[in-house]
Amino acid sequence: PMAPSPVTAVFAGLLTKVGVYAMIRVFTLFEAGNLPGFSTILVTLSVLTIVTGGSFGQLLARIGVSHVDGSPINWWQAIVRTALKCLVIPSMVLGAERRSIVDIVLGLVVVNRR
């Protein structure tokens, strides 16, 4: 039994948010004021998204990010998407396609990987 796609997408987004929040909390506790440490996290998450087409949570949930036409995302879109998610921009989903505000602006969509 598998959860429906919208439920999987919501939980993958929540998993990513909790992971980013945990990294920020640990970072502020142990690395207070160390901006290069935060940029390392941002770059690592961006590279993961560029190479695999999704974040760690999305890989676990077997979903990924691509253009609306199905082609892979560009490097700059992965960096912008990750940066906005690290800033905890709300992942509110809109419309029948259930895309987040960030994905609509960047022309991306979350897809199932089977």
LOPA-29817 format. One line per field, with one value per residue: residue number from 0; residue in one letter; y, z, x of N, C-alpha, C, O in turn. Coordinates in steps of 0.02 Angstrom, whole numbers. Layout:
BEGIN
n (NUM:...) .
res (a:...) .
n.py (Y:...) .
n.pz (Z:...) .
n.px (X:...) .
ca.py (Y:...) .
ca.pz (Z:...) .
ca.px (X:...) .
c.py (Y:...) .
c.pz (Z:...) .
c.px (X:...) .
o.py (Y:...) .
o.pz (Z:...) .
o.px (X:...) .
! end
This chain:
BEGIN
n (0:1:2:3:4:5:6:7:8:9:10:11:12:13:14:15:16:17:18:19:20:21:22:23:24:25:26:27:28:29:30:31:32:33:34:35:36:37:38:39:40:41:42:43:44:45:46:47:48:49:50:51:52:53:54:55:56:57:58:59:60:61:62:63:64:65:66:67:68:69:70:71:72:73:74:75:76:77:78:79:80:81:82:83:84:85:86:87:88:89:90:91:92:93:94:95:96:97:98:99:100:101:102:103:104:105:106:107:108:109:110:111:112:113) .
res (p:m:a:p:s:p:v:t:a:v:f:a:g:l:l:t:k:v:g:v:y:a:m:i:r:v:f:t:l:f:e:a:g:n:l:p:g:f:s:t:i:l:v:t:l:s:v:l:t:i:v:t:g:g:s:f:g:q:l:l:a:r:i:g:v:s:h:v:d:g:s:p:i:n:w:w:q:a:i:v:r:t:a:l:k:c:l:v:i:p:s:m:v:l:g:a:e:r:r:s:i:v:d:i:v:l:g:l:v:v:v:n:r:r) .
n.py (-60:109:283:415:526:670:667:606:703:811:759:735:865:914:834:881:1015:997:937:1040:1138:1073:1067:1204:1238:1159:1213:1347:1327:1267:1328:1468:1619:1586:1609:1547:1410:1395:1425:1315:1212:1255:1246:1108:1049:1104:1050:914:918:960:853:736:772:800:830:757:707:699:602:491:479:444:539:678:829:920:1007:1076:1016:897:889:891:996:1158:1210:1334:1347:1245:1294:1417:1367:1286:1382:1465:1373:1346:1467:1452:1479:1477:1321:1317:1240:1259:1261:1136:1060:1053:1125:1209:1381:1424:1329:1360:1490:1462:1376:1238:1066:939:769:595:458:306) .
n.pz (0:-43:-8:-71:-204:-174:-33:-6:-61:26:149:115:95:225:293:238:282:423:432:383:479:594:561:558:692:761:700:746:881:897:805:813:733:624:468:351:379:366:231:178:208:127:-2:-6:0:-117:-216:-201:-243:-376:-432:-405:-428:-327:-151:1:78:-22:-104:-20:-13:-140:-241:-350:-421:-566:-726:-790:-913:-898:-910:-838:-696:-697:-642:-575:-539:-446:-344:-311:-272:-161:-78:-50:16:126:189:238:163:142:98:33:-58:-217:-326:-445:-485:-375:-338:-259:-206:-233:-330:-434:-470:-516:-619:-599:-552:-439:-455:-468:-436:-501) .
n.px (42:26:42:-64:-9:-19:-18:104:190:166:212:346:389:370:462:581:576:582:707:791:762:811:947:977:951:1048:1161:1154:1172:1299:1384:1378:1359:1438:1444:1500:1478:1339:1325:1390:1300:1192:1251:1280:1151:1097:1180:1148:1015:1034:1109:1032:902:813:778:847:739:642:698:689:551:524:500:528:602:564:560:406:382:448:585:753:796:877:1042:1040:907:894:977:913:787:822:880:770:690:772:762:641:525:353:281:159:32:-42:-185:-246:-139:-61:57:194:218:348:387:297:337:467:441:432:394:340:371:323:433:458) .
ca.py (0:172:343:453:574:733:654:594:767:851:731:747:935:920:803:928:1073:976:927:1106:1169:1040:1089:1273:1238:1134:1262:1406:1308:1251:1369:1534:1673:1560:1610:1496:1346:1395:1421:1246:1175:1275:1218:1036:1033:1123:1000:854:928:963:787:684:796:806:832:692:685:680:538:439:473:425:593:722:894:929:1059:1054:973:834:893:904:1066:1190:1219:1395:1335:1205:1338:1463:1328:1266:1442:1486:1325:1357:1526:1428:1508:1429:1275:1312:1214:1295:1235:1064:1027:1048:1151:1261:1447:1424:1290:1397:1545:1435:1332:1169:1024:879:711:529:416:235) .
ca.pz (0:-48:3:-132:-221:-135:37:-8:-73:87:199:93:110:297:312:219:328:488:426:379:545:640:544:580:766:779:677:790:947:897:757:816:697:573:405:304:394:336:158:163:207:68:-61:-5:-18:-187:-258:-198:-286:-445:-454:-400:-446:-268:-86:34:95:-83:-125:23:-31:-211:-283:-371:-450:-637:-761:-805:-972:-879:-916:-774:-677:-707:-580:-540:-510:-385:-293:-289:-236:-97:-37:-27:66:186:221:261:125:149:43:22:-124:-251:-387:-455:-493:-308:-340:-210:-234:-260:-392:-486:-492:-552:-674:-581:-526:-403:-492:-439:-464:-493) .
ca.px (0:62:2:-75:44:-21:2:176:223:161:257:415:402:377:525:633:573:607:779:823:755:858:1015:984:956:1114:1209:1154:1197:1370:1422:1347:1393:1483:1408:1524:1446:1272:1333:1408:1237:1155:1283:1272:1082:1088:1214:1107:957:1057:1131:981:836:770:811:852:671:608:725:659:480:522:476:583:585:582:521:338:385:481:658:787:801:942:1080:1020:842:905:1005:861:736:850:889:704:667:812:734:575:470:298:271:87:18:-96:-214:-257:-74:-32:125:208:229:417:388:260:380:525:419:449:341:363:346:334:485:438) .
c.py (63:230:379:506:639:723:643:659:810:825:739:819:947:891:849:987:1055:966:993:1141:1139:1062:1161:1277:1214:1184:1322:1389:1300:1297:1441:1586:1650:1555:1559:1427:1341:1390:1351:1202:1191:1244:1142:1016:1050:1071:934:860:930:893:736:707:801:808:762:664:664:614:480:426:453:476:637:786:895:988:1031:1007:907:836:908:979:1092:1199:1280:1387:1294:1249:1386:1426:1308:1326:1465:1437:1331:1418:1513:1469:1457:1385:1263:1290:1248:1256:1159:1026:1019:1068:1205:1327:1451:1387:1325:1452:1519:1390:1259:1131:964:819:647:494:343:191) .
c.pz (0:-37:-64:-142:-181:-63:41:-17:-10:139:179:107:184:321:295:266:397:486:423:446:595:625:567:655:789:760:724:860:948:854:756:780:641:506:355:317:363:260:136:161:144:5:-64:-26:-92:-233:-259:-244:-360:-471:-456:-420:-388:-205:-56:51:33:-110:-85:5:-104:-254:-300:-401:-522:-664:-774:-865:-958:-884:-848:-760:-688:-640:-541:-508:-446:-329:-266:-249:-166:-51:-9:25:131:225:247:229:126:87:32:-49:-152:-311:-389:-462:-428:-307:-288:-245:-267:-326:-449:-514:-535:-611:-663:-556:-491:-437:-454:-474:-450:-524) .
c.px (43:15:-8:-20:40:1:77:214:222:210:330:435:412:443:584:635:601:682:817:819:804:930:1027:991:1024:1168:1212:1179:1273:1413:1395:1390:1439:1445:1435:1493:1377:1277:1353:1346:1197:1185:1274:1202:1069:1120:1175:1047:977:1073:1075:912:788:811:814:783:632:634:696:586:469:486:536:557:607:544:451:337:422:556:689:792:872:977:1056:951:848:931:951:808:760:857:821:676:707:789:664:519:413:290:196:75:-44:-121:-219:-191:-37:42:134:220:298:419:351:304:438:505:435:388:373:330:362:392:466:489) .
o.py (69:226:374:528:661:766:669:670:842:864:748:833:984:919:855:1008:1094:984:1001:1172:1175:1074:1178:1315:1245:1197:1346:1432:1323:1304:1471:1595:1690:1503:1531:1388:1288:1356:1329:1160:1146:1219:1115:970:1013:1052:901:812:903:875:698:665:805:791:715:605:616:574:427:369:447:459:633:796:875:1017:971:962:865:788:936:1020:1054:1195:1278:1416:1305:1241:1394:1451:1314:1322:1483:1458:1321:1422:1558:1491:1398:1410:1207:1317:1263:1221:1124:966:983:1033:1242:1330:1479:1410:1320:1462:1551:1368:1223:1162:940:818:645:501:323:130) .
o.pz (38:-53:-109:-94:-155:-35:86:15:7:170:223:128:205:364:335:289:426:534:455:467:633:672:592:681:833:798:740:895:994:867:703:795:614:490:318:270:337:228:81:116:112:-37:-117:-67:-126:-283:-310:-279:-402:-527:-504:-430:-398:-204:-84:40:36:-137:-112:7:-126:-298:-268:-407:-538:-631:-771:-868:-1003:-864:-804:-805:-689:-587:-479:-456:-398:-271:-205:-197:-118:8:50:72:185:286:274:262:113:30:23:-96:-116:-343:-343:-447:-425:-279:-273:-306:-321:-374:-507:-575:-584:-648:-710:-540:-511:-447:-412:-535:-393:-522) .
o.px (91:-44:33:11:91:35:110:266:272:246:373:491:456:476:631:689:638:717:869:868:836:968:1081:1032:1055:1215:1266:1205:1306:1473:1391:1449:1476:1417:1395:1484:1359:1237:1335:1339:1171:1148:1261:1193:1033:1090:1170:1030:940:1053:1069:867:728:870:787:770:593:595:680:563:413:447:588:496:663:500:440:295:426:589:656:791:920:945:1053:938:812:910:945:786:723:841:817:643:679:796:631:473:426:291:174:104:-91:-82:-200:-188:13:84:87:230:306:451:372:307:456:549:449:337:426:270:407:401:458:481) .
! end
